Amino acid sequence: MNKANISICVIICIILIQACVGVQPQNQTSRPSSYKYNFASRYNPSSAEIQPEVRIFAKSKTEALVFYKIPTNEIQKTVNTIDDDARLIVKYTLRNADNFAIVDSGTVVNMINLKQTNEEFNSYFTVNTPNQENYKIIISIYGEKANTGKRLLEDIELKQNNEVFFFPKILKKNEEEVLYTNFINSNNTYKLSSNICGPIVKIDYYKITEHVHLPPYYIAPSQNVDATPDSTFTYTLSDSIKFNKKGIYFIREQNQSSGGLCLINIDDYFPEIKTVESMLEPLKLLTTNKEYKEIANSENLKQAIDYFWLTKSQSQKFAKEQIRVFYNRVALANKYFSENKEGWKTDRGMIYIMFGPPSIINISTNQEEWFYGEDPDVAGIFFLFTRTETPSYNKSWILHRDANYQTVWAQALQIWRSGKIFTITN
């Protein structure tokens, strides 16, 4: 992006932060104490050279397997010298979700021959999960070179039949590979297993519904109303299965009304944005209702989307940079925040796309505190998300909405619509 354009954005954002000192939702007196570790890197891929993926499976109610995967070309960035071997270290700390007390910890050292390893390195380790509680596990993965590591935070929930009780795999060339995300498509074949549930489980299927965008200052009514599934069927664990319809699939034991595994079938490229159709609906964050309908109903969708960006920007070069940054944030929101809908449709995804990665993220048992700005105690913008459990799904993160956000949202929207990229940086 042009340096002058970046400077304009930064200056505007600094002014905005100064003007919005203490932009915080009201009625926060009951907010629980957060764990004072900054987890902002969790949602910022530029913070580390490696981007490992993790999948957790409850082998039993007292033992969990933590699988991890890292591309080999990323591992090469962690070594100090050009060599065939790389030393990859995994440190983990298992903490009680309620009081953050340490329950288990350990270190795993992987010696990897880069020439003999395929495109990805896969491995796992075991953690003890006593008392059938809910836990948070902090995983640090790094190599020899300084500042190349990544810290991850994951949930291990054992108090009810949650996601970790199911182990999804993708079948490729008669081989089984760990499915590290909950994203599926119609072309592949899958297998689900469990050491605790089954053997027969039920699957509720929901069609994708059109998203209604509500900005953060809009005080929305309760959204915890569960729709009736469009269809329900049973599945025998460890059998192969294809998910031929685009939509949302909830997998749980037959006698369970909550918890379980959610799989999302959006398109062949999800969470990436690689089709013109997938570029359309996220524009609801930036367009008026009239603008959106005109784009959606146009004869040439790609031309209409390009025209929207070009008319907002100073030049084609700036428009291309806006498009790149906006849809990169949409893809990251899909990757990090997808729940029972695409990540960009969630409250966290909405804030992430409009404002960029937070400067500081504090975690508590069922809340995330996002801060934008250098020092949240002096000046900045604060968002609070609380995990809300519903009968059909147990991982919906809801923003504490407040009318005080109207000014900062309007300013962010105005910057995006004036051909600039809204970002708040330290």
VMD Tcl script that draws the C-alpha trace (Angstrom):
set ca {
  {0.00 0.00 0.00}
  {1.18 3.54 -0.74}
  {3.08 4.99 2.23}
  {1.14 8.24 2.08}
  {-2.10 6.33 2.28}
  {-0.80 4.32 5.25}
  {0.22 7.52 7.03}
  {-3.22 9.01 6.56}
  {-4.78 5.89 8.04}
  {-2.46 5.84 11.03}
  {-2.92 9.53 11.79}
  {-6.69 9.24 11.55}
  {-6.63 6.19 13.81}
  {-4.46 7.94 16.41}
  {-6.86 10.87 16.44}
  {-9.72 8.42 16.72}
  {-8.17 6.63 19.69}
  {-7.55 9.92 21.46}
  {-11.11 10.99 20.77}
  {-12.53 7.72 22.03}
  {-10.86 7.43 25.41}
  {-12.68 4.85 27.44}
  {-15.01 3.60 24.72}
  {-16.36 0.69 26.73}
  {-19.74 -0.93 27.08}
  {-21.66 -0.07 30.20}
  {-22.74 -2.40 33.01}
  {-19.42 -4.27 33.28}
  {-19.35 -4.52 37.08}
  {-20.04 -8.25 36.97}
  {-17.22 -9.02 34.55}
  {-14.99 -11.80 35.97}
  {-11.27 -11.27 36.41}
  {-9.35 -12.14 33.25}
  {-6.14 -14.08 33.04}
  {-3.48 -11.39 32.56}
  {-1.74 -12.90 29.57}
  {-1.89 -11.08 26.26}
  {-3.22 -13.52 23.69}
  {-3.42 -10.99 20.82}
  {-1.00 -13.11 18.77}
  {-3.66 -15.82 18.70}
  {-5.51 -13.95 15.94}
  {-2.55 -12.25 14.28}
  {-0.72 -14.46 11.77}
  {1.98 -11.82 11.22}
  {3.12 -12.29 14.84}
  {4.97 -15.55 14.11}
  {6.84 -17.35 11.34}
  {4.92 -20.57 11.92}
  {1.16 -21.13 11.91}
  {0.55 -24.55 13.49}
  {-2.88 -26.15 13.55}
  {-4.15 -28.12 16.53}
  {-6.85 -30.74 17.04}
  {-7.73 -32.11 20.49}
  {-9.40 -35.48 21.03}
  {-10.52 -36.87 24.39}
  {-9.12 -40.38 24.43}
  {-10.99 -40.81 27.71}
  {-12.42 -38.46 30.33}
  {-9.06 -38.40 32.07}
  {-6.72 -38.24 29.07}
  {-6.62 -36.12 25.92}
  {-4.54 -36.30 22.75}
  {-3.27 -33.03 21.28}
  {-2.49 -33.36 17.56}
  {-0.53 -30.62 15.79}
  {0.49 -29.93 12.21}
  {3.02 -27.49 10.74}
  {4.02 -26.99 7.08}
  {7.63 -28.04 6.47}
  {8.50 -24.76 4.74}
  {7.49 -22.90 7.92}
  {9.67 -25.18 10.07}
  {12.63 -24.25 7.86}
  {12.21 -20.64 9.01}
  {12.88 -21.66 12.63}
  {16.43 -22.97 12.13}
  {19.57 -20.85 12.38}
  {21.59 -22.66 9.72}
  {20.80 -24.44 6.47}
  {20.64 -28.07 7.53}
  {18.65 -31.20 6.96}
  {17.52 -31.38 10.58}
  {15.32 -29.03 12.59}
  {14.61 -29.02 16.31}
  {10.98 -28.14 17.04}
  {9.99 -27.67 20.67}
  {6.44 -27.92 22.00}
  {5.72 -26.70 25.53}
  {2.27 -26.98 27.02}
  {0.53 -25.96 30.23}
  {-2.89 -27.33 31.10}
  {-4.88 -25.01 33.36}
  {-8.23 -25.28 35.10}
  {-10.70 -23.13 33.16}
  {-12.28 -21.66 36.30}
  {-9.25 -20.62 38.40}
  {-6.42 -21.00 35.85}
  {-4.49 -23.26 38.23}
  {-1.87 -25.48 36.57}
  {-3.04 -29.09 36.21}
  {-0.39 -30.56 33.93}
  {2.60 -29.36 31.91}
  {5.34 -30.76 29.77}
  {7.78 -30.35 26.90}
  {8.04 -32.33 23.68}
  {11.15 -32.08 21.49}
  {10.81 -33.09 17.83}
  {13.89 -33.75 15.70}
  {12.72 -33.37 12.12}
  {14.62 -34.36 9.00}
  {13.35 -31.75 6.57}
  {14.39 -33.67 3.46}
  {12.56 -36.81 4.52}
  {9.45 -35.04 5.80}
  {6.53 -34.44 3.48}
  {4.91 -31.04 2.98}
  {3.63 -31.13 6.58}
  {4.93 -32.40 9.89}
  {2.29 -34.11 12.05}
  {2.62 -35.33 15.61}
  {0.77 -35.44 18.95}
  {1.24 -35.59 22.70}
  {-0.90 -36.71 25.63}
  {-2.16 -34.60 28.55}
  {-3.80 -35.79 31.77}
  {-7.29 -34.40 32.38}
  {-8.32 -35.49 35.88}
  {-11.71 -34.90 37.52}
  {-13.58 -34.52 34.21}
  {-13.32 -30.72 34.36}
  {-13.05 -28.03 31.71}
  {-9.54 -26.86 30.89}
  {-7.61 -24.36 28.85}
  {-4.32 -25.51 27.36}
  {-1.59 -23.06 26.39}
  {0.71 -24.48 23.73}
  {3.98 -22.81 22.66}
  {5.64 -24.17 19.53}
  {9.02 -22.80 18.45}
  {12.38 -23.65 16.90}
  {16.00 -22.64 17.37}
  {15.71 -19.16 15.92}
  {14.42 -16.49 18.30}
  {10.98 -14.90 17.81}
  {9.72 -17.55 15.41}
  {7.38 -19.35 17.78}
  {3.61 -19.33 18.11}
  {1.51 -19.52 21.28}
  {-1.90 -21.15 21.06}
  {-4.82 -21.34 23.48}
  {-7.36 -24.15 23.19}
  {-10.28 -25.47 25.26}
  {-10.57 -29.03 26.53}
  {-14.11 -29.43 27.82}
  {-15.13 -32.65 29.51}
  {-18.13 -31.66 31.63}
  {-20.51 -32.50 28.80}
  {-20.32 -34.16 25.40}
  {-18.47 -31.43 23.56}
  {-16.39 -31.22 20.41}
  {-13.32 -32.96 21.84}
  {-15.28 -36.21 22.23}
  {-15.41 -36.53 18.42}
  {-12.39 -37.19 16.21}
  {-13.00 -36.16 12.57}
  {-10.74 -37.45 9.81}
  {-10.58 -36.91 6.08}
  {-10.08 -39.94 3.82}
  {-7.48 -39.47 1.08}
  {-6.25 -42.31 -1.13}
  {-7.40 -44.92 1.39}
  {-5.51 -43.11 4.14}
  {-6.95 -41.29 7.14}
  {-5.71 -37.78 7.95}
  {-6.65 -35.68 10.96}
  {-9.17 -32.98 10.07}
  {-7.66 -30.01 11.89}
  {-10.51 -27.61 11.15}
  {-14.28 -28.02 11.20}
  {-14.52 -27.02 7.55}
  {-15.73 -29.67 5.11}
  {-16.81 -29.72 1.47}
  {-18.87 -31.88 -0.83}
  {-15.94 -33.39 -2.72}
  {-14.26 -35.23 0.15}
  {-15.09 -38.29 2.23}
  {-14.81 -38.20 6.02}
  {-14.90 -40.47 9.04}
  {-15.88 -39.57 12.60}
  {-14.88 -41.64 15.59}
  {-15.21 -41.42 19.36}
  {-13.95 -43.37 22.34}
  {-16.82 -42.11 24.49}
  {-19.87 -41.47 22.30}
  {-21.83 -43.70 19.98}
  {-21.83 -46.02 18.21}
  {-24.80 -44.29 16.55}
  {-25.07 -40.51 16.66}
  {-27.57 -38.05 15.22}
  {-26.73 -35.29 12.77}
  {-28.87 -32.16 12.50}
  {-28.55 -30.32 9.18}
  {-29.26 -26.60 8.69}
  {-29.27 -24.68 5.42}
  {-27.18 -21.52 5.13}
  {-29.36 -18.50 5.85}
  {-28.84 -14.93 4.69}
  {-26.93 -12.83 7.18}
  {-28.49 -9.76 8.78}
  {-25.69 -7.35 9.73}
  {-26.11 -5.55 13.06}
  {-23.40 -3.00 13.94}
  {-22.02 -3.10 17.51}
  {-24.07 -0.13 18.72}
  {-27.30 -1.85 17.70}
  {-28.84 -3.38 20.83}
  {-30.07 -6.64 19.39}
  {-32.73 -8.82 20.99}
  {-31.74 -12.23 22.31}
  {-30.43 -14.44 19.52}
  {-30.51 -17.63 21.53}
  {-33.58 -18.95 19.75}
  {-32.81 -22.29 18.15}
  {-34.24 -23.02 14.74}
  {-35.66 -26.38 13.78}
  {-33.20 -28.46 11.71}
  {-33.97 -28.73 8.02}
  {-33.32 -32.44 8.35}
  {-31.99 -34.99 10.84}
  {-30.34 -38.33 10.18}
  {-28.24 -40.90 12.04}
  {-24.67 -41.96 11.45}
  {-22.66 -44.93 12.69}
  {-19.29 -43.77 13.99}
  {-16.21 -44.97 12.07}
  {-18.19 -45.38 8.85}
  {-17.25 -43.22 5.89}
  {-19.55 -40.28 5.19}
  {-19.93 -37.51 2.62}
  {-21.57 -34.17 3.33}
  {-23.09 -33.39 -0.04}
  {-25.16 -30.35 0.88}
  {-23.78 -26.93 1.69}
  {-24.81 -26.03 5.21}
  {-24.19 -26.61 8.91}
  {-24.01 -30.09 10.47}
  {-24.33 -30.71 14.23}
  {-23.16 -34.14 15.43}
  {-24.08 -35.36 18.90}
  {-25.20 -38.44 20.79}
  {-28.81 -39.35 20.14}
  {-29.95 -38.56 23.67}
  {-28.04 -35.25 23.86}
  {-29.76 -31.91 23.26}
  {-26.62 -29.76 23.42}
  {-22.89 -29.93 22.87}
  {-21.25 -31.96 20.16}
  {-19.34 -31.24 16.96}
  {-20.24 -28.59 14.39}
  {-19.03 -29.01 10.78}
  {-19.44 -26.29 8.15}
  {-19.78 -26.84 4.40}
  {-19.69 -23.45 2.65}
  {-17.71 -24.05 -0.55}
  {-14.59 -25.84 -1.77}
  {-12.28 -22.97 -0.75}
  {-13.63 -21.96 2.66}
  {-12.30 -20.26 4.78}
  {-10.53 -18.52 1.88}
  {-12.34 -16.06 -0.37}
  {-11.65 -17.24 -3.91}
  {-14.95 -16.87 -5.77}
  {-16.91 -13.81 -6.79}
  {-19.96 -15.17 -4.97}
  {-18.08 -15.39 -1.67}
  {-16.98 -11.76 -2.07}
  {-20.53 -10.43 -2.13}
  {-22.16 -10.94 1.27}
  {-19.27 -9.58 3.44}
  {-19.87 -6.24 1.70}
  {-22.87 -5.87 4.01}
  {-20.36 -4.55 6.55}
  {-19.59 -1.54 4.32}
  {-22.60 -0.92 2.10}
  {-26.01 0.59 2.56}
  {-29.00 -1.68 1.96}
  {-29.62 0.07 -1.37}
  {-26.00 -0.35 -2.50}
  {-25.96 -4.00 -1.53}
  {-29.16 -4.84 -3.39}
  {-27.89 -3.08 -6.52}
  {-24.64 -5.08 -6.43}
  {-26.40 -8.39 -5.67}
  {-28.93 -7.90 -8.48}
  {-26.43 -6.74 -11.08}
  {-26.01 -8.73 -14.30}
  {-22.23 -8.89 -13.86}
  {-21.45 -9.49 -10.17}
  {-17.67 -9.20 -10.49}
  {-17.93 -5.94 -12.37}
  {-20.36 -4.55 -9.78}
  {-18.08 -5.47 -6.86}
  {-15.03 -3.98 -8.61}
  {-17.01 -0.81 -9.34}
  {-17.95 -0.45 -5.66}
  {-14.30 -0.50 -4.58}
  {-13.06 1.68 -7.45}
  {-15.60 4.41 -6.75}
  {-14.53 4.54 -3.11}
  {-10.77 4.69 -3.73}
  {-8.44 7.29 -5.18}
  {-7.00 4.94 -7.79}
  {-7.07 1.38 -9.02}
  {-3.88 0.70 -7.05}
  {-5.46 1.80 -3.77}
  {-8.64 -0.13 -4.58}
  {-6.65 -3.35 -5.10}
  {-4.95 -2.88 -1.73}
  {-8.27 -2.26 -0.01}
  {-9.72 -5.39 -1.60}
  {-6.68 -7.45 -0.58}
  {-6.76 -6.32 3.05}
  {-10.54 -6.49 3.46}
  {-10.92 -10.01 2.08}
  {-7.80 -11.24 3.85}
  {-9.47 -10.16 7.10}
  {-12.67 -11.92 6.02}
  {-10.72 -15.14 5.40}
  {-8.95 -14.86 8.76}
  {-12.26 -14.17 10.50}
  {-13.62 -17.34 8.89}
  {-10.59 -19.29 10.06}
  {-10.53 -18.01 13.65}
  {-14.17 -17.33 14.53}
  {-16.46 -19.71 12.64}
  {-19.10 -21.14 14.95}
  {-22.47 -22.34 13.72}
  {-21.97 -19.86 10.87}
  {-19.11 -18.39 8.89}
  {-16.64 -16.46 11.01}
  {-17.19 -13.12 9.27}
  {-20.86 -13.27 10.31}
  {-20.01 -13.53 14.02}
  {-19.57 -10.61 16.42}
  {-15.85 -11.23 16.77}
  {-15.47 -11.53 13.01}
  {-17.31 -8.24 12.43}
  {-14.99 -6.33 14.79}
  {-11.88 -8.07 13.44}
  {-12.67 -7.16 9.83}
  {-13.50 -3.53 10.52}
  {-10.75 -2.76 13.08}
  {-8.04 -5.34 12.37}
  {-6.32 -7.59 14.96}
  {-6.64 -6.31 18.57}
  {-3.60 -4.89 20.37}
  {-4.37 -6.82 23.57}
  {-6.59 -9.83 24.26}
  {-7.26 -10.97 27.82}
  {-9.00 -14.27 28.47}
  {-11.26 -15.34 31.32}
  {-13.32 -18.50 31.80}
  {-15.96 -17.68 29.20}
  {-14.99 -14.21 28.00}
  {-12.55 -12.46 25.70}
  {-11.58 -8.82 26.24}
  {-10.29 -7.06 23.13}
  {-8.37 -3.78 23.43}
  {-7.34 -1.47 20.59}
  {-4.69 1.13 21.35}
  {-1.35 1.42 23.12}
  {-2.65 1.45 26.69}
  {-6.27 0.48 27.43}
  {-6.06 2.20 30.82}
  {-5.32 5.54 29.15}
  {-6.94 5.57 25.73}
  {-8.40 3.04 23.37}
  {-11.38 0.99 22.35}
  {-12.61 -2.00 24.32}
  {-14.86 -4.89 23.25}
  {-16.10 -7.69 25.49}
  {-17.33 -11.02 24.13}
  {-19.07 -13.62 26.28}
  {-19.51 -17.23 25.31}
  {-23.19 -18.06 25.30}
  {-24.38 -21.65 25.34}
  {-27.54 -22.60 23.48}
  {-29.33 -25.93 23.17}
  {-28.05 -26.44 19.63}
  {-24.52 -25.08 19.99}
  {-22.11 -24.27 22.79}
  {-19.54 -21.91 21.27}
  {-21.32 -18.69 20.31}
  {-19.36 -15.60 21.35}
  {-21.68 -12.63 21.81}
  {-20.56 -8.99 21.89}
  {-21.69 -6.80 24.78}
  {-23.34 -4.20 22.59}
  {-23.58 -0.56 23.53}
  {-24.75 2.74 21.99}
  {-21.32 4.23 22.83}
  {-19.87 2.35 19.87}
  {-21.87 4.33 17.33}
  {-19.29 7.12 16.88}
  {-16.24 4.89 16.52}
  {-18.10 2.55 14.17}
  {-19.21 5.46 12.00}
  {-15.62 6.74 11.81}
  {-14.25 3.32 10.90}
  {-16.93 2.91 8.25}
  {-16.21 6.36 6.84}
  {-12.50 5.56 6.49}
  {-13.20 2.30 4.66}
  {-15.70 4.03 2.37}
  {-13.25 6.85 1.60}
  {-10.77 4.46 0.02}
  {-8.51 3.89 3.03}
  {-7.84 0.91 5.29}
  {-8.94 1.25 8.88}
  {-6.31 -0.11 11.25}
  {-5.43 0.73 14.84}
  {-1.77 -0.04 15.53}
  {0.44 0.27 18.59}
}
mol new
graphics top color blue
foreach p $ca { graphics top sphere $p radius 0.5 }
foreach p [lrange $ca 0 end-1] q [lrange $ca 1 end] { graphics top cylinder $p $q radius 0.2 }
display resetview
